[in-house]
């Protein structure tokens, strides 16, 4: 659903999903599917440093940058740099995608 979706349409979509019905906005689904197909798939043999792997595991556990910094006894700026390196190396756009990547590969 789009951010601009009205209340009635949103409630209807939730009810339809609960009833295992197919979404009504097929054109939007096609657009999203096409966009996702264009994204590069992260290589399973991504070369992360030991520290990047530690940061990734902490991300997958849902820790914030501050919590990661405290756990690893490093500065928060250093955590931010490691997070950006992890995202770039995995070819993902955000922490959630990185966490999913880590969980799927049983790193957590």
Secondary structure, DSSP 8 states (H G I E B T S, - for coil): --TT--HHHHHHHHHHHHTT---S-HHHHHHHHHHHHHS----TT----HHHHHHHHHHHTT--HHHHHHHHT--HHHHHHHHHHHHHHHT-SSHHHHHHHHHHTT--
